[in-house]
Amino acid sequence: MISQRLINFAAAIGVLLGAMGFVRSGSLIVGAALTFTGVRQERRIERYVPMAIGVALVIVAIVLPHGR
């Protein structure tokens, strides 16, 4: 499985890309990192909330009209 350190690094890269202006790419990376965060959790709420937030960020990235 993917280590938590790698997931945190990917999320940080996504935030950095978003801050630099690549909002769509940053949102996709952060969404994927959030989704992978919830995969290993045992309880339902801890598993599905990060996945829902990740999916919502991917949807926002797709819907953005002028994202790069």
GULUMMI-773398 format. One line per 2 residues: number of its first residue (from 1); their letters; for each residue x, y, z of N, C-alpha, C, O. Coordinates in steps of 0.2 Angstrom, whole numbers, plus 5000, padded with zeros to 4 digits. Layout:
N
NUM> A> X,Y,Z,X,Y,Z,X,Y,Z,X,Y,Z ~ ...
***
This chain:
68
1> MI> 5004,4994,5000,5000,5000,5000,5004,5006,5000,5010,5006,5001 ~ 5001,5012,4999,5005,5018,4998,5006,5021,5005,5002,5021,5010
3> SQ> 5012,5023,5007,5014,5025,5013,5011,5032,5015,5010,5036,5010 ~ 5010,5034,5021,5007,5040,5023,5011,5046,5021,5009,5051,5019
5> RL> 5018,5045,5021,5023,5050,5020,5022,5052,5012,5023,5058,5011 ~ 5021,5047,5008,5021,5048,5001,5014,5052,4999,5014,5057,4995
7> IN> 5009,5050,5003,5002,5054,5002,5003,5061,5004,5000,5065,5001 ~ 5006,5062,5010,5007,5069,5012,5011,5073,5007,5010,5079,5006
9> FA> 5016,5070,5004,5021,5073,5000,5017,5075,4993,5017,5081,4991 ~ 5013,5070,4991,5008,5072,4985,5003,5077,4986,5002,5082,4982
11> AA> 5000,5077,4992,4996,5083,4994,4999,5090,4994,4997,5095,4992 ~ 5005,5090,4997,5009,5096,4997,5011,5098,4990,5011,5104,4989
13> IG> 5013,5094,4986,5014,5096,4979,5008,5098,4975,5008,5103,4972 ~ 5002,5095,4977,4996,5098,4974,4994,5105,4976,4992,5109,4972
15> VL> 4995,5106,4983,4994,5113,4985,4999,5118,4982,4997,5123,4981 ~ 5005,5116,4982,5010,5120,4978,5008,5122,4971,5009,5128,4969
17> LG> 5006,5117,4967,5004,5118,4961,4998,5123,4960,4998,5127,4956 ~ 4993,5122,4965,4987,5126,4965,4989,5133,4967,4986,5138,4964
19> AM> 4994,5134,4971,4996,5141,4973,5000,5144,4967,5000,5150,4966 ~ 5003,5140,4963,5007,5143,4957,5002,5144,4951,5004,5147,4946
21> GF> 4996,5142,4952,4991,5144,4946,4989,5138,4943,4984,5139,4938 ~ 4991,5132,4944,4989,5126,4940,4983,5123,4945,4984,5118,4948
23> VR> 4978,5126,4945,4972,5125,4950,4970,5118,4948,4968,5114,4953 ~ 4968,5116,4942,4965,5110,4940,4970,5104,4942,4968,5099,4945
25> SG> 4976,5105,4940,4981,5099,4942,4982,5099,4949,4982,5093,4952 ~ 4982,5104,4953,4983,5104,4960,4977,5101,4963,4978,5097,4968
27> SL> 4971,5102,4961,4965,5099,4964,4965,5092,4962,4963,5088,4967 ~ 4967,5090,4956,4967,5082,4955,4972,5079,4960,4970,5073,4962
29> IV> 4978,5082,4961,4983,5078,4965,4980,5078,4972,4981,5073,4976 ~ 4978,5084,4975,4975,5084,4982,4969,5079,4982,4969,5076,4988
31> GA> 4965,5079,4978,4959,5074,4978,4961,5067,4978,4959,5063,4982 ~ 4966,5065,4974,4969,5058,4974,4972,5057,4981,4971,5051,4983
33> AL> 4976,5062,4984,4979,5061,4990,4974,5060,4996,4975,5055,5000 ~ 4969,5064,4995,4964,5063,5001,4960,5056,5000,4958,5053,5005
35> TF> 4959,5054,4994,4956,5048,4993,4960,5042,4995,4957,5038,4999 ~ 4966,5042,4994,4971,5037,4997,4971,5037,5004,4973,5032,5007
37> TG> 4970,5043,5007,4971,5044,5015,4965,5039,5018,4967,5036,5023 ~ 4959,5039,5015,4954,5036,5018,4954,5028,5017,4949,5025,5020
39> VR> 4958,5026,5012,4957,5019,5010,4959,5014,5016,4955,5009,5017 ~ 4964,5016,5020,4966,5011,5026,4962,5012,5032,4964,5008,5037
41> QE> 4957,5016,5033,4954,5017,5039,4949,5012,5040,4946,5009,5036 ~ 4948,5010,5047,4943,5005,5049,4936,5007,5049,4931,5004,5047
43> RR> 4935,5013,5052,4928,5016,5054,4925,5019,5047,4929,5021,5043 ~ 4919,5018,5047,4915,5021,5041,4917,5028,5039,4918,5030,5034
45> IE> 4915,5032,5044,4916,5040,5043,4923,5042,5042,4924,5046,5038 ~ 4928,5038,5045,4935,5040,5043,4937,5038,5036,4942,5040,5034
47> RY> 4933,5033,5034,4935,5031,5027,4931,5035,5021,4934,5036,5016 ~ 4925,5036,5022,4921,5039,5017,4921,5047,5017,4921,5049,5011
49> VP> 4923,5050,5022,4923,5057,5022,4929,5060,5017,4928,5064,5013 ~ 4935,5057,5019,4941,5059,5014,4940,5057,5007,4942,5061,5002
51> MA> 4936,5051,5006,4935,5049,4999,4930,5054,4996,4931,5056,4990 ~ 4925,5056,4999,4920,5061,4997,4923,5068,4995,4922,5071,4990
53> IG> 4927,5070,5000,4931,5076,4998,4935,5076,4992,4936,5080,4988 ~ 4939,5070,4992,4943,5069,4986,4939,5069,4979,4941,5072,4974
55> VA> 4934,5066,4979,4930,5065,4973,4927,5072,4972,4926,5074,4966 ~ 4925,5076,4977,4922,5083,4976,4928,5087,4973,4926,5091,4968
57> LV> 4934,5087,4975,4939,5091,4972,4941,5089,4965,4942,5093,4961 ~ 4940,5082,4963,4941,5080,4956,4935,5083,4952,4937,5085,4946
59> IV> 4929,5083,4954,4924,5086,4951,4925,5093,4950,4923,5096,4944 ~ 4927,5097,4955,4928,5104,4954,4934,5105,4949,4933,5110,4945
61> AI> 4939,5101,4949,4944,5102,4944,4941,5101,4937,4944,5104,4932 ~ 4937,5096,4936,4934,5095,4929,4929,5101,4927,4929,5102,4921
63> VL> 4926,5103,4932,4921,5109,4930,4924,5116,4929,4921,5120,4926 ~ 4930,5117,4932,4933,5123,4931,4933,5126,4924,4936,5122,4920
65> PH> 4931,5132,4922,4930,5134,4915,4937,5136,4913,4938,5135,4907 ~ 4941,5139,4917,4948,5142,4914,4954,5139,4918,4959,5142,4918
67> GR> 4953,5133,4920,4959,5130,4924,4964,5128,4919,4963,5126,4913 ~ 4971,5128,4921,4976,5126,4917,4978,5119,4918,4983,5117,4915
***
